[in-house]
Amino acid sequence: MTESDSPPKHASPPKRADARRNEQTVLDAAAALFVQSGVEVPVRDIAARAGVGTGTIYRHFPTRADLIIAVYRHQVDGCAQAGPDLLSTSASPHAALDQWMQLFADFLTTKHGLAAALQADNASFSALHTYFLDRLVPVCAALLDAAVAAGEIKQDVDAYTLMRGVGNLCIGTDSHYNGRILVRLLIAGLRSP
């Protein structure tokens, strides 16, 4: 048997369907509770909301840091997938861009609860910003390109700059502040004359 014929040394078997469902349910429950109660919410509360035992959570996520990172990545992935979905189902590329930017603004706003944890001095967190950019900037760029190609918006803004601008609009801390309104105005302002 040659080296190329040998099975991979550290390949783990694929997760069963029920295990994948449990993991997704835990991620959704944890995300909701992180927004509501902060990242220090007790694991038993996450388990109760997900309808699983605490052992299930620890089996998937041995540490709180593992869970926080998984929730963040799960939500980035959901936001990334929404872009192509909206582009294929919306009335126009500009409508898809507007809807995606609203989802992106919601994503950023709900991440305030994770901000302190993501700033922690933990090497595991350092790659998250790169993951965020690698997954979401191309989605935003594709939406912008489609809207430009359709003649709906000007070609004078790049995805990274637009995302940074939306991010800055979402940092308001006043309970009466609604960044989504300003994001909608920003996207409307991209329209071609």
C-alpha positions in Angstrom: 0.0 0.0 0.0 1.4 3.4 -1.0 1.1 6.5 1.1 -1.6 7.9 -1.1 -3.6 4.7 -0.7 -3.6 4.8 3.1 -6.6 6.2 4.9 -6.3 9.7 6.4 -4.8 9.4 9.9 -7.0 11.8 11.7 -10.2 11.7 9.7 -13.2 11.8 12.0 -16.4 10.1 10.9 -19.1 12.5 9.7 -21.6 13.6 12.3 -25.0 11.9 12.4 -28.0 13.9 11.2 -29.4 14.2 14.8 -26.0 15.3 16.1 -25.9 18.0 13.4 -29.4 19.1 14.3 -28.6 19.3 18.0 -25.5 21.4 17.2 -27.5 23.8 15.1 -30.2 24.0 17.8 -27.6 24.7 20.5 -26.0 27.4 18.3 -29.4 29.1 17.7 -30.3 29.0 21.4 -26.9 30.2 22.5 -27.0 33.1 20.0 -30.4 34.2 21.3 -29.4 34.0 24.9 -26.1 35.8 24.3 -28.0 38.7 22.9 -30.5 38.6 25.7 -28.3 37.9 28.7 -24.7 38.1 27.6 -22.1 35.5 26.9 -21.8 34.4 30.5 -25.4 33.0 30.5 -25.3 29.6 32.3 -24.9 26.5 30.0 -28.0 25.0 31.7 -30.1 27.9 30.4 -28.7 27.3 26.8 -29.4 23.6 27.2 -33.0 24.2 28.4 -33.7 26.6 25.5 -32.3 24.1 23.0 -34.1 21.2 24.5 -30.9 19.2 25.1 -28.9 18.1 28.1 -25.8 20.1 29.2 -23.7 17.1 28.2 -24.7 17.6 24.6 -23.4 21.1 24.7 -20.1 20.1 26.3 -19.8 17.3 23.8 -20.0 19.7 20.9 -18.3 22.7 22.6 -15.9 21.7 25.4 -15.3 25.3 26.5 -17.3 28.5 26.6 -14.8 30.0 24.1 -15.5 27.1 21.7 -19.3 27.9 22.0 -18.8 31.7 21.5 -16.6 31.1 18.4 -19.1 28.6 17.0 -22.0 30.9 17.5 -20.2 33.8 15.8 -19.1 31.6 12.8 -22.6 30.2 12.5 -24.1 33.7 12.3 -21.5 34.9 9.8 -22.2 31.8 7.7 -26.0 32.6 7.8 -25.4 36.2 6.8 -23.1 35.0 4.0 -25.7 32.5 2.7 -28.5 35.1 2.8 -26.7 37.2 0.1 -27.1 34.8 -2.8 -30.5 33.7 -1.6 -31.8 37.3 -1.6 -30.2 38.0 -5.0 -32.1 35.1 -6.5 -35.5 35.9 -4.9 -35.6 39.7 -4.7 -37.4 42.0 -7.1 -34.1 43.6 -8.1 -30.4 43.6 -7.1 -30.8 46.9 -5.3 -33.7 45.4 -3.3 -31.5 42.4 -2.5 -28.6 44.7 -1.4 -31.0 46.7 0.8 -32.4 43.6 2.5 -28.9 42.1 3.0 -27.6 45.3 4.5 -30.5 45.3 6.9 -29.6 41.7 7.9 -25.9 42.7 8.2 -26.9 45.7 10.4 -28.9 43.3 12.6 -26.0 40.9 12.8 -23.7 43.8 13.8 -26.1 45.1 16.4 -26.6 41.7 18.0 -22.9 41.2 18.3 -22.5 43.9 20.9 -23.1 41.1 23.5 -20.2 39.2 22.1 -17.9 42.2 21.8 -16.2 41.8 25.2 -15.6 38.1 24.7 -14.3 38.5 21.2 -11.8 41.1 22.5 -10.5 38.6 25.1 -6.8 37.7 25.0 -7.5 34.3 23.5 -5.7 33.2 20.3 -8.9 31.4 19.2 -10.6 34.7 18.7 -7.9 36.4 16.6 -8.9 34.6 13.4 -12.6 35.5 13.7 -12.2 39.0 12.2 -10.4 37.5 9.2 -13.2 34.9 8.9 -15.8 37.6 9.0 -14.1 39.6 6.2 -13.3 36.5 4.1 -17.0 35.4 4.2 -18.9 38.6 4.1 -16.9 41.1 1.9 -17.3 38.9 -1.2 -21.1 38.6 -0.6 -21.4 42.3 -0.3 -19.2 42.8 -3.4 -21.4 40.4 -5.5 -24.6 42.3 -4.4 -23.0 45.6 -5.3 -21.7 44.2 -8.7 -25.2 42.9 -9.5 -26.8 46.3 -8.7 -24.2 48.2 -10.7 -24.6 45.8 -13.7 -28.4 46.4 -13.5 -27.7 50.2 -13.6 -29.4 50.6 -10.2 -26.5 52.1 -8.2 -23.4 54.1 -8.8 -20.1 52.3 -9.1 -18.2 54.5 -6.7 -18.2 52.4 -3.5 -16.4 49.1 -2.7 -17.8 46.4 -0.4 -15.3 46.9 2.4 -15.9 50.6 2.6 -19.7 50.1 2.6 -19.6 47.5 5.3 -17.3 49.7 7.4 -19.8 52.5 7.0 -22.7 50.3 8.0 -20.7 49.1 10.9 -20.1 52.6 12.1 -23.9 53.4 11.8 -24.6 50.4 14.0 -22.6 51.4 17.1 -25.2 53.7 18.6 -25.8 52.9 22.3 -28.8 55.1 23.0 -31.9 53.0 23.4 -33.8 55.4 21.0 -31.2 55.1 18.3 -32.0 52.9 15.3 -29.1 52.4 13.0 -31.3 50.5 10.5 -32.9 53.7 9.5 -29.6 55.3 8.6 -28.5 52.1 6.8 -31.6 52.3 4.7 -30.8 55.9 3.8 -27.2 55.0 3.0 -28.3 52.2 0.6 -30.9 54.5 -1.0 -28.2 57.1 -1.5 -26.3 54.6 -3.7 -29.0 54.8 -6.3 -28.0 56.0 -9.8 -29.5 59.4 -10.7 
